[in-house]
Amino acid sequence: MEVLFVEYPKCSTCQKAKKWLQEHQVQFISRHIKEENPTKEELKEWHEKSNLDIKRFFNTSGMLYKEMKLKNRLPDMSLEEKYELLSTDGMLVKRPILVTEQAVVTGFQEGEWEKLFAE
């Protein structure tokens, strides 16, 4: 199973996740989130496939998120507006994102990833 691994290479969590994929011999295509930001259409598809709250796609600990005061703005935004906003800058997007045929997960939680690849 080949997967899409969307990462920011300088991110320590992304580095740990990439190492985990390599150690578990998972074939993946790496994509730099800043150089090739997910499109609005991709974000919508991934969100629907993930069954996660859209907030899980936001990098809530990032500087840009805080500078834009999104904690206060997001509750009043429509889902379409959130997709649009996320598609404007990769630094707003939670990473890494792992996209498989069956699922989409954001962030790196080893247990969650182990379950995903055990299926």
C-alpha positions in Angstrom: 0.0 0.0 0.0 1.5 3.3 -1.0 0.5 6.4 0.9 0.8 10.1 0.7 2.9 11.7 3.5 2.3 15.4 3.7 5.0 17.0 5.8 7.1 20.1 6.7 10.6 18.7 6.7 11.8 21.0 9.5 9.1 19.8 11.9 10.4 17.4 14.5 7.0 15.5 14.6 7.2 15.0 10.9 10.7 13.7 11.1 9.6 11.2 13.8 6.7 10.1 11.6 8.9 9.7 8.5 11.3 7.6 10.5 8.4 5.5 11.7 7.2 4.9 8.1 10.7 3.9 7.0 11.2 1.6 10.0 7.9 -0.1 9.2 8.8 -0.3 5.5 5.8 1.7 4.4 6.1 2.9 0.8 5.1 6.6 0.7 5.2 9.7 -1.5 6.5 12.6 0.4 5.1 16.1 -0.2 6.4 19.3 1.3 3.4 21.2 2.7 4.9 24.6 2.3 6.0 24.1 -1.3 2.8 22.2 -2.4 0.0 23.2 -0.1 -3.1 21.1 -0.1 -5.8 22.5 -2.3 -9.3 23.3 -1.1 -10.6 20.2 -3.0 -8.0 17.9 -1.4 -8.7 19.3 2.0 -12.4 18.7 1.6 -11.8 15.1 0.3 -9.4 14.3 3.1 -11.6 15.8 5.8 -14.6 13.8 4.6 -12.5 10.6 4.5 -11.0 11.2 7.9 -14.2 11.4 10.0 -12.3 14.0 12.1 -13.5 17.4 13.2 -12.2 20.1 10.7 -10.4 21.7 13.6 -8.0 18.7 13.6 -6.7 19.9 10.2 -5.6 23.3 11.7 -2.1 23.7 13.1 -3.5 25.3 16.3 0.0 25.6 17.9 1.5 27.4 14.9 2.5 31.0 14.9 0.3 31.9 11.9 -2.8 30.4 13.5 -2.1 32.5 16.6 -1.3 35.7 14.6 -4.5 35.4 12.7 -6.4 34.9 16.0 -8.2 31.9 14.5 -9.2 30.4 17.8 -11.8 33.2 18.0 -12.6 33.3 14.3 -13.1 29.7 13.4 -16.4 29.1 15.2 -18.1 31.8 13.1 -16.7 30.4 9.8 -18.5 28.0 7.4 -16.9 24.7 6.5 -16.2 26.1 3.0 -14.5 29.1 4.4 -12.3 26.9 6.6 -11.3 24.8 3.6 -10.5 28.0 1.7 -8.4 29.4 4.6 -6.5 26.1 5.0 -5.7 26.1 1.3 -4.0 29.5 1.5 -0.9 28.5 3.5 0.6 25.2 4.4 1.7 26.5 7.8 -2.0 26.7 8.8 -2.4 22.9 8.2 -1.7 20.3 10.9 1.1 18.0 10.0 2.0 15.4 9.1 -1.0 14.3 7.2 -1.1 10.6 6.1 -3.4 9.8 3.3 -4.1 6.1 2.5 -6.8 4.4 0.4 -8.9 3.8 3.5 -8.1 6.7 5.8 -6.7 10.1 6.5 -4.9 11.0 9.8 -3.5 14.2 11.0 -0.5 14.5 13.4 1.6 11.6 14.5 0.3 9.3 17.2 2.2 6.0 16.9 -0.7 3.9 18.2 -3.1 5.3 15.7 -0.6 4.7 12.9 0.0 1.1 14.0 -3.7 0.4 14.0 -4.0 1.9 10.5 -1.3 -0.3 9.0 -2.4 -3.4 10.9 -5.6 -3.6 8.9 
